[in-house]
Every structure is written in C-alpha cells, then in structure tokens.
Amino acid sequence: METAYAQVIEACNQRRPRPGLGQTQTIQAEANKKARHKPVRLLLEETRSVTPLLKPCMMMSP
C-alpha cells in the first residue's frame, strides 16, 4: 500500500511545472499579491498550458 501511495505522489510531482519559470511565475506572482489581482479569466488565459497541470479538475462542471 505504501509503495502505491509513493508512486502516486511521485507521478504528481513529476508532472508539476517548475516554479519561477514562465506561466508558473505569473501564477506565483498573483498568489503573492495582497491587492490588485488580475481577473481570473485573464489569469487563466495567460496561464492556459500550466493551469491544467496544477488543477486538472478545476474546469469540470459539477
């Protein structure tokens, strides 16, 4: 059981984008802001290729 758990964690970590580069940097910068955030639609448009890697189920309908 522990081996399967470790394999899932490792697979998730491998697909995670590297921090501080390109679109990931944009998301980090917005997350660190206290005010004047970009609108969500604009942020998703700018980070279109990275967002599904971070939250694959975010855009699914209920």
Secondary structure, 3 states (H helix, E strand, C coil): CHHHHHHHHHHHHHHCCCCCCHHHHHHHHHHHCCCCCCCHHHHHHHCCCCHHHHCCCCCCCC
